[in-house]
Amino acid sequence: MSEKTTVSRFHIFLLLSLFGVFVWSAIKPHDYFTWFLEVLPALLAVGIFAFFYRRFRFTDLVYTIVWFHCIVLIVGGKYTYAEMPLFDYFKEVFGWTRNNYDKVGHFMQGFSPALIAREVFIRKEIVNGEWWIYFMAVAVPLAFSAFYEFVEWWVAVATGDSAEAFLGTQGDVWDTQTDMFMCFIGSLLSLILLSGWQNQQMKNLD
């Protein structure tokens, strides 16, 4: 039986462990409306990857980074990004004026999509030239980040005050700009740090 028709045990572990975190997050979250909004992108990501699993098998590196990104989203849904306990502690230790867990989420919004985009561009030969691949692998997460800010705006307009926890601006007038900057930094770092590892894993898939 070919590798593409079997399910990796490692991938099963990632899926089951993610499901466990999801169940934990659903038990008495801060509020279920915010929880639903925050975990929905993770559920959509799992669904999309599952749909394409037999048609386009990503590297283990990508699946692992996406797994971690989903956990960040699900934990954010449990507590809301403005009230994540660990980052409340960091707030006191480092003298921050706000809980910065949402910046981790936006950092990951660049970190994992950059690797996903790069792998698709290379393996499907969509973009030619190494530097063009890097450029587009950064541009895609930034475009998604901008669209996500639109979604937050639309949700806030549609739901009013009930979307405050979802927005998590915490009174920061530059929240949108710093969110997108963290996405930019995340995408750059993932490409700088992990491209070589990703190249090796892609060779093993051939």
Beta strands, then each sheet from edge to edge (+ up, - down):
end
